[in-house]
Amino acid sequence: MPDLPEPAPEAKPGSAPAFAYGEGARVSESFGQTTVEVDPDGWIGLLESARAGGYEFFDWLTAVDEPPEAFAVVVHLFAPVSHAHLLLRTRVSRADPRLPSAVGVFRGADWHERETFEMFGVVFEGHPNLVPLLLPEGFEGFPLRKDFVLAARVAKAWPGAKEPGESGHGSPSRRKTLPPGVPVDWGHERGT
């Protein structure tokens, strides 16, 4: 892990706290929101530096599926004294999505890492209890990955409004399409 410089002195109320982002950090600003991105080996150092720099409130952690090669793990922090917001981000390989756990820095990361593990398959090494949280026992797959097949609407007809022509009377029917995320050959018998 790279050595991070000492955090800057505490910010004055009304201004964003300044702290050392660390070597290799990439800082950007969009719509007034500061985002700091680091490689996975600088993840914990960045979280520790942000906390020491005044961003003491852990808001949330999640992943973003960025096919074909990676997941972005994103944390939102808040500085209660200055009312400043900060996004921290790193990217982990899709082939082996592993990242050190943030629970040692922010206790509130516990639930969020469990959810991210269950929904995306990102393993948080060193997490005290990385077990399924929301899905039923025996559930297979990671439902928030973009390659997860959304088969529910194919297996059971949608009870809502029908497409034109599906009611059996009225206007001519349109070509039937599958819901987004469902492969073309899903649910169809072969050879018919």
C-alpha positions as CSV (number, residue, x, y, z in Angstrom):
1,M,0.0,0.0,0.0
2,P,1.5,3.4,-0.9
3,D,2.3,5.9,1.8
4,L,-0.2,8.6,2.0
5,P,0.7,12.2,3.0
6,E,-0.7,13.6,6.2
7,P,-4.2,15.0,5.9
8,A,-4.6,18.7,5.6
9,P,-5.8,20.7,8.6
10,E,-9.6,20.7,9.3
11,A,-11.7,22.7,7.0
12,K,-13.6,25.8,8.0
13,P,-17.4,25.6,8.1
14,G,-18.9,26.2,4.7
15,S,-15.9,25.0,2.7
16,A,-15.1,21.4,1.6
17,P,-12.4,19.7,3.7
18,A,-9.1,19.3,2.0
19,F,-7.1,16.1,2.5
20,A,-4.3,14.3,0.7
21,Y,-5.8,11.9,-1.8
22,G,-2.6,9.9,-2.1
23,E,-0.3,8.9,-4.9
24,G,-2.0,7.8,-8.1
25,A,-5.4,9.3,-7.2
26,R,-7.4,10.7,-10.0
27,V,-9.6,13.6,-9.0
28,S,-12.5,15.0,-11.1
29,E,-15.4,17.3,-10.5
30,S,-18.8,17.1,-12.2
31,F,-21.8,19.2,-11.3
32,G,-20.1,20.3,-8.1
33,Q,-19.4,16.8,-6.9
34,T,-15.8,15.8,-6.3
35,T,-14.9,12.2,-7.2
36,V,-11.6,10.5,-6.3
37,E,-10.6,7.3,-8.1
38,V,-7.8,5.0,-7.0
39,D,-6.5,1.6,-7.9
40,P,-7.7,-1.2,-5.6
41,D,-4.4,-1.3,-3.6
42,G,-4.9,2.3,-2.5
43,W,-8.6,1.8,-1.5
44,I,-8.3,1.5,2.2
45,G,-5.6,4.3,2.4
46,L,-8.0,6.6,0.5
47,L,-10.9,5.8,2.9
48,E,-8.7,6.4,6.0
49,S,-7.4,9.7,4.6
50,A,-10.9,10.9,3.7
51,R,-12.1,10.1,7.2
52,A,-9.2,11.8,8.9
53,G,-9.8,14.8,6.5
54,G,-13.3,15.4,7.9
55,Y,-15.5,13.0,5.8
56,E,-16.7,11.1,8.8
57,F,-20.2,10.1,7.7
58,F,-20.4,7.0,5.6
59,D,-23.5,7.2,3.5
60,W,-23.4,4.3,1.1
61,L,-21.3,1.8,-0.9
62,T,-22.3,-0.1,-4.0
63,A,-21.0,-1.4,-7.3
64,V,-21.6,-0.5,-10.9
65,D,-21.4,-3.2,-13.6
66,E,-19.1,-2.0,-16.3
67,P,-18.9,-4.8,-18.8
68,P,-17.0,-6.5,-20.2
69,E,-14.0,-6.1,-17.9
70,A,-14.8,-4.5,-14.5
71,F,-17.0,-3.4,-11.7
72,A,-16.7,0.1,-10.2
73,V,-17.1,0.1,-6.4
74,V,-18.3,3.5,-5.2
75,V,-18.6,5.1,-1.8
76,H,-20.3,8.3,-0.9
77,L,-19.0,10.2,2.2
78,F,-20.2,13.3,3.9
79,A,-18.4,15.9,6.0
80,P,-20.8,17.0,8.8
81,V,-18.8,20.2,9.7
82,S,-18.5,21.6,6.1
83,H,-21.6,19.8,4.6
84,A,-19.4,18.6,1.7
85,H,-20.0,15.4,-0.3
86,L,-17.3,13.1,-1.7
87,L,-17.5,10.1,-4.0
88,L,-14.6,7.6,-3.8
89,R,-14.3,5.0,-6.5
90,T,-12.1,2.1,-7.6
91,R,-12.4,-0.6,-10.3
92,V,-12.0,-4.4,-9.7
93,S,-11.6,-7.0,-12.3
94,R,-14.8,-8.8,-13.5
95,A,-12.8,-12.1,-13.6
96,D,-11.8,-11.9,-9.9
97,P,-13.7,-9.1,-8.2
98,R,-11.9,-8.7,-4.9
99,L,-11.4,-5.6,-2.7
100,P,-10.3,-5.1,0.9
101,S,-13.2,-4.5,3.3
102,A,-13.9,-1.0,4.4
103,V,-15.6,-2.1,7.7
104,G,-12.4,-1.4,9.6
105,V,-12.6,2.2,8.6
106,F,-16.4,2.7,8.5
107,R,-18.5,0.3,10.5
108,G,-21.5,1.3,8.4
109,A,-19.9,-0.4,5.4
110,D,-20.8,-3.8,6.8
111,W,-24.4,-4.1,5.4
112,H,-23.5,-2.4,2.1
113,E,-20.6,-4.8,1.4
114,R,-22.8,-7.8,2.1
115,E,-25.4,-6.4,-0.3
116,T,-22.8,-5.7,-3.0
117,F,-21.3,-9.2,-2.5
118,E,-24.7,-10.8,-2.9
119,M,-26.0,-8.7,-5.8
120,F,-22.7,-8.3,-7.9
121,G,-20.4,-11.0,-6.6
122,V,-17.7,-8.6,-5.4
123,V,-15.7,-10.3,-2.5
124,F,-14.7,-7.9,0.3
125,E,-11.6,-9.5,1.9
126,G,-11.4,-9.3,5.6
127,H,-15.2,-8.6,6.0
128,P,-16.3,-10.0,9.4
129,N,-19.5,-11.8,8.1
130,L,-19.7,-11.8,4.3
131,V,-22.9,-13.9,4.0
132,P,-26.1,-13.5,1.9
133,L,-28.4,-10.7,3.2
134,L,-31.5,-10.3,1.0
135,L,-32.0,-13.1,-1.5
136,P,-33.7,-16.4,-0.6
137,E,-31.5,-19.4,0.4
138,G,-30.2,-21.3,-2.6
139,F,-30.5,-18.3,-5.1
140,E,-28.1,-18.7,-7.9
141,G,-26.4,-15.8,-9.7
142,F,-25.9,-12.1,-9.1
143,P,-29.1,-10.2,-10.1
144,L,-27.6,-6.7,-10.5
145,R,-25.0,-7.8,-13.1
146,K,-25.9,-6.8,-16.6
147,D,-25.5,-10.4,-17.8
148,F,-28.1,-11.8,-15.4
149,V,-31.0,-13.2,-17.4
150,L,-34.3,-11.5,-16.5
151,A,-36.6,-14.4,-17.2
152,A,-39.6,-13.7,-15.0
153,R,-41.7,-12.1,-17.7
154,V,-41.0,-14.9,-20.1
155,A,-41.9,-17.6,-17.6
156,K,-45.1,-15.9,-16.5
157,A,-47.2,-13.5,-18.6
158,W,-47.2,-9.9,-17.5
159,P,-50.7,-9.3,-15.9
160,G,-50.7,-5.6,-16.9
161,A,-51.8,-3.9,-20.1
162,K,-51.6,-5.9,-23.3
163,E,-49.8,-4.9,-26.4
164,P,-52.0,-4.0,-29.4
165,G,-53.4,-7.2,-31.0
166,E,-52.8,-9.4,-27.9
167,S,-56.4,-9.2,-26.7
168,G,-57.6,-11.4,-29.5
169,H,-59.7,-8.6,-31.1
170,G,-59.1,-5.2,-32.4
171,S,-56.0,-4.0,-34.3
172,P,-53.6,-6.4,-35.9
173,S,-50.9,-7.9,-33.7
174,R,-47.3,-6.6,-33.6
175,R,-44.2,-8.7,-33.7
176,K,-43.8,-10.2,-30.2
177,T,-40.6,-9.0,-28.5
178,L,-38.9,-10.3,-25.4
179,P,-38.4,-8.1,-22.3
180,P,-35.0,-6.4,-21.9
181,G,-32.2,-8.7,-20.7
182,V,-33.8,-11.9,-22.0
183,P,-31.8,-13.9,-24.6
184,V,-33.5,-14.4,-28.0
185,D,-33.8,-18.2,-27.6
186,W,-34.9,-18.1,-23.9
187,G,-38.2,-20.0,-23.2
188,H,-38.7,-21.2,-26.8
189,E,-38.8,-24.9,-27.6
190,R,-36.2,-25.9,-30.2
191,G,-37.3,-27.3,-33.5
192,T,-40.7,-25.6,-33.6
